[in-house]
Amino acid sequence: MSQPHVGGGATAPSNSDFGATTISSGAPAGGVASAPPGSTTDGAVPSLGAEPKGRSARSRGPRRARLQLRHVNPLTVLRFSCVLAVALFFVWMIVIGVLYGILDTAGVIKKVNDTVTTINGPGSNAPVTSGIVFGGAAIIGVINIVLFVALSTVGSVIYNLCADLVGGIEITLSER
């Protein structure tokens, strides 16, 4: 599928792999492009939103392109989900740290530890410590990373199989 080119140069519609019209660059890498149909003779190229002469800007709505999402590359989904899962792991650890800090400042952690040592006897250790809380949160976070990456990658493969059967998801893109 061709990517839209941002910047100067002539633009012309081209057909993508899926039969929908997309915008791609018509300018060569180091030179001036030949004038596409509808451009002015002085070398100026109309912008994407420019109207042809004789048509009012109000009579025409935004251009629309109907596309089908037929294939998702599982390798790119794997890479994207790895980055996202690691970022969410750090968010998870920060939330646990803030929650633990609030509960510790409010005295809840001390009251829980005092209650458990009263029940178990004076020689017992405190059950809620920062090491236990952050260690448990880290284990849960790593399990979430593995599950998130595996499920999203398997999900992309399942989507590709379903898209082969029913044709994929149809998306309508439009200009403002």
RODODREN-525919 format. One record per residue (C-alpha): residue in three letters; x, y, z. Coordinates in Angstrom, 1 decimal, always signed. Example, Ala and Ser with C-alpha at 12.3 -4.5 7.8 and 13.67 -1.06 7.14 Angstrom:
2
+-----+--------+--------+--------+
!   r !      u !      v !      w !
+-----+--------+--------+--------+
! ALA !  +12.3 !   -4.5 !   +7.8 !
! SER !  +13.7 !   -1.1 !   +7.1 !
+-----+--------+--------+--------+
This chain:
176
+-----+--------+--------+--------+
!   r !      u !      v !      w !
+-----+--------+--------+--------+
! MET !   +0.0 !   +0.0 !   +0.0 !
! SER !   +1.5 !   +3.4 !   -0.9 !
! GLN !   +2.1 !   +5.9 !   +1.8 !
! PRO !   +1.0 !   +9.5 !   +1.4 !
! HIS !   +3.9 !  +11.9 !   +0.7 !
! VAL !   +4.0 !  +15.0 !   +2.8 !
! GLY !   +5.7 !  +18.0 !   +1.4 !
! GLY !   +6.0 !  +19.8 !   -1.9 !
! GLY !   +5.7 !  +18.3 !   -5.4 !
! ALA !   +3.0 !  +17.1 !   -7.6 !
! THR !   +0.4 !  +14.7 !   -6.2 !
! ALA !   -1.7 !  +12.4 !   -8.2 !
! PRO !   -4.1 !   +9.6 !   -7.2 !
! SER !   -2.7 !   +6.1 !   -7.6 !
! ASN !   -4.3 !   +2.7 !   -7.0 !
! SER !   -3.2 !   +0.8 !   -4.0 !
! ASP !   -2.9 !   -3.0 !   -3.5 !
! PHE !   -6.5 !   -3.1 !   -2.4 !
! GLY !   -8.2 !   -1.2 !   -5.2 !
! ALA !   -8.8 !   +2.0 !   -3.3 !
! THR !   -7.5 !   +5.4 !   -4.3 !
! THR !   -4.7 !   +6.9 !   -2.2 !
! ILE !   -2.5 !  +10.0 !   -2.6 !
! SER !   +1.1 !   +9.4 !   -3.5 !
! SER !   +4.0 !  +11.6 !   -4.6 !
! GLY !   +4.4 !  +12.1 !   -8.3 !
! ALA !   +7.6 !  +14.1 !   -8.0 !
! PRO !  +10.9 !  +12.5 !   -8.8 !
! ALA !  +13.5 !  +12.3 !   -6.0 !
! GLY !  +15.8 !  +15.1 !   -7.2 !
! GLY !  +13.9 !  +17.1 !   -9.8 !
! VAL !  +10.7 !  +18.8 !  -11.0 !
! ALA !   +7.8 !  +16.6 !  -11.8 !
! SER !   +5.9 !  +16.9 !  -15.1 !
! ALA !   +2.6 !  +18.8 !  -14.8 !
! PRO !   -0.3 !  +16.4 !  -13.9 !
! PRO !   -3.6 !  +17.0 !  -15.5 !
! GLY !   -5.4 !  +19.9 !  -13.9 !
! SER !   -2.3 !  +21.8 !  -12.9 !
! THR !   -1.5 !  +25.3 !  -14.1 !
! THR !   +0.9 !  +26.0 !  -16.9 !
! ASP !   +3.2 !  +28.3 !  -14.9 !
! GLY !   +4.5 !  +25.4 !  -12.9 !
! ALA !   +2.3 !  +25.9 !   -9.8 !
! VAL !   +0.7 !  +22.8 !   -8.6 !
! PRO !   -2.7 !  +23.1 !   -6.9 !
! SER !   -3.0 !  +21.8 !   -3.3 !
! LEU !   -5.0 !  +18.7 !   -2.4 !
! GLY !   -7.9 !  +20.8 !   -1.3 !
! ALA !   -7.9 !  +23.1 !   -4.4 !
! GLU !  -11.1 !  +23.1 !   -6.4 !
! PRO !  -11.2 !  +22.9 !  -10.2 !
! LYS !  -12.2 !  +26.1 !  -11.9 !
! GLY !  -16.0 !  +26.5 !  -12.3 !
! ARG !  -16.9 !  +24.6 !   -9.2 !
! SER !  -17.7 !  +26.2 !   -5.9 !
! ALA !  -16.1 !  +25.0 !   -2.7 !
! ARG !  -19.4 !  +24.6 !   -1.0 !
! SER !  -20.9 !  +22.2 !   -3.6 !
! ARG !  -18.4 !  +19.4 !   -3.0 !
! GLY !  -17.9 !  +17.6 !   +0.3 !
! PRO !  -14.7 !  +16.0 !   +1.5 !
! ARG !  -13.1 !  +13.3 !   -0.6 !
! ARG !  -13.7 !   +9.9 !   +0.8 !
! ALA !  -11.8 !   +6.6 !   +0.2 !
! ARG !  -13.2 !   +3.2 !   +1.2 !
! LEU !  -10.5 !   +0.8 !   +2.2 !
! GLN !  -10.4 !   -2.7 !   +3.5 !
! LEU !   -8.0 !   -3.9 !   +6.2 !
! ARG !   -7.2 !   -7.3 !   +4.7 !
! HIS !   -3.9 !   -8.2 !   +6.4 !
! VAL !   -2.1 !   -7.3 !   +9.7 !
! ASN !   +1.6 !   -8.3 !   +9.8 !
! PRO !   +2.0 !  -10.4 !  +13.0 !
! LEU !   +5.7 !   -9.4 !  +13.3 !
! THR !   +4.8 !   -5.7 !  +13.5 !
! VAL !   +2.0 !   -6.5 !  +16.0 !
! LEU !   +4.5 !   -8.4 !  +18.1 !
! ARG !   +6.9 !   -5.5 !  +18.1 !
! PHE !   +4.2 !   -3.0 !  +18.8 !
! SER !   +2.7 !   -5.0 !  +21.6 !
! CYS !   +6.1 !   -5.6 !  +23.2 !
! VAL !   +6.7 !   -1.9 !  +23.4 !
! LEU !   +3.2 !   -1.2 !  +24.6 !
! ALA !   +3.3 !   -4.0 !  +27.2 !
! VAL !   +6.6 !   -2.7 !  +28.7 !
! ALA !   +5.3 !   +0.8 !  +28.9 !
! LEU !   +2.2 !   -0.4 !  +30.6 !
! PHE !   +4.4 !   -2.4 !  +33.0 !
! PHE !   +6.1 !   +0.8 !  +34.1 !
! VAL !   +2.7 !   +2.5 !  +34.5 !
! TRP !   +1.6 !   -0.5 !  +36.6 !
! MET !   +4.6 !   -0.2 !  +38.9 !
! ILE !   +4.2 !   +3.5 !  +39.3 !
! VAL !   +0.5 !   +3.0 !  +40.3 !
! ILE !   +1.5 !   +0.3 !  +42.8 !
! GLY !   +4.2 !   +2.7 !  +44.2 !
! VAL !   +1.7 !   +5.6 !  +44.6 !
! LEU !   -0.9 !   +3.3 !  +46.1 !
! TYR !   +1.6 !   +1.8 !  +48.6 !
! GLY !   +2.8 !   +5.3 !  +49.5 !
! ILE !   -0.7 !   +6.5 !  +50.2 !
! LEU !   -1.6 !   +3.5 !  +52.3 !
! ASP !   +1.7 !   +3.7 !  +54.2 !
! THR !   +1.3 !   +7.4 !  +54.8 !
! ALA !   -2.3 !   +6.9 !  +56.0 !
! GLY !   -1.1 !   +4.2 !  +58.5 !
! VAL !   -3.0 !   +1.3 !  +56.9 !
! ILE !   +0.1 !   -0.8 !  +56.3 !
! LYS !   +1.2 !   -0.4 !  +59.9 !
! LYS !   -2.2 !   -1.3 !  +61.3 !
! VAL !   -2.4 !   -4.4 !  +59.1 !
! ASN !   +1.1 !   -5.5 !  +60.2 !
! ASP !   +0.3 !   -4.8 !  +63.9 !
! THR !   -2.9 !   -6.8 !  +63.6 !
! VAL !   -1.2 !   -9.8 !  +62.0 !
! THR !   +1.6 !   -9.8 !  +64.6 !
! THR !   -0.9 !   -9.6 !  +67.4 !
! ILE !   -2.8 !  -12.6 !  +66.0 !
! ASN !   +0.4 !  -14.7 !  +65.2 !
! GLY !   +2.3 !  -13.7 !  +68.3 !
! PRO !   +5.1 !  -11.2 !  +69.2 !
! GLY !   +7.8 !  -13.1 !  +67.3 !
! SER !   +6.2 !  -13.0 !  +63.9 !
! ASN !   +7.4 !  -10.9 !  +61.0 !
! ALA !   +5.4 !   -8.1 !  +59.3 !
! PRO !   +3.5 !   -9.7 !  +56.3 !
! VAL !   +3.2 !   -6.4 !  +54.3 !
! THR !   +6.5 !   -4.9 !  +53.3 !
! SER !   +7.6 !   -2.8 !  +50.4 !
! GLY !   +9.7 !   -5.7 !  +49.0 !
! ILE !   +6.8 !   -8.1 !  +49.1 !
! VAL !   +4.4 !   -5.6 !  +47.5 !
! PHE !   +6.8 !   -4.5 !  +44.7 !
! GLY !   +8.0 !   -8.1 !  +44.2 !
! GLY !   +4.5 !   -9.4 !  +43.8 !
! ALA !   +3.6 !   -6.5 !  +41.5 !
! ALA !   +6.6 !   -7.1 !  +39.4 !
! ILE !   +5.7 !  -10.8 !  +39.0 !
! ILE !   +2.1 !   -9.9 !  +38.0 !
! GLY !   +3.4 !   -7.3 !  +35.6 !
! VAL !   +5.8 !   -9.7 !  +33.8 !
! ILE !   +2.9 !  -12.3 !  +33.5 !
! ASN !   +0.8 !   -9.5 !  +32.0 !
! ILE !   +3.6 !   -8.6 !  +29.5 !
! VAL !   +3.8 !  -12.2 !  +28.3 !
! LEU !   +0.1 !  -12.7 !  +28.1 !
! PHE !   -0.5 !   -9.3 !  +26.3 !
! VAL !   +2.2 !  -10.0 !  +23.7 !
! ALA !   +1.1 !  -13.5 !  +23.1 !
! LEU !   -2.6 !  -12.8 !  +22.8 !
! SER !   -2.2 !   -9.8 !  +20.6 !
! THR !   +0.1 !  -11.6 !  +18.2 !
! VAL !   -2.2 !  -14.7 !  +18.1 !
! GLY !   -5.1 !  -12.3 !  +17.6 !
! SER !   -3.5 !  -10.8 !  +14.5 !
! VAL !   -3.0 !  -14.2 !  +13.0 !
! ILE !   -6.6 !  -15.1 !  +13.8 !
! TYR !   -7.7 !  -11.7 !  +12.2 !
! ASN !   -5.8 !  -12.6 !   +9.1 !
! LEU !   -7.5 !  -15.9 !   +8.8 !
! CYS !  -10.9 !  -14.4 !   +9.3 !
! ALA !  -10.2 !  -11.6 !   +6.9 !
! ASP !   -9.3 !  -14.2 !   +4.2 !
! LEU !  -12.8 !  -15.7 !   +4.7 !
! VAL !  -15.0 !  -12.5 !   +5.0 !
! GLY !  -12.8 !   -9.8 !   +3.4 !
! GLY !  -11.6 !   -7.8 !   +6.3 !
! ILE !  -12.8 !   -4.6 !   +8.0 !
! GLU !  -14.0 !   -1.8 !   +5.8 !
! ILE !  -12.7 !   +1.7 !   +6.7 !
! THR !  -13.9 !   +4.9 !   +5.2 !
! LEU !  -11.3 !   +7.7 !   +5.2 !
! SER !  -12.1 !  +11.3 !   +4.4 !
! GLU !  -10.4 !  +14.7 !   +4.2 !
! ARG !  -11.6 !  +17.5 !   +6.4 !
+-----+--------+--------+--------+
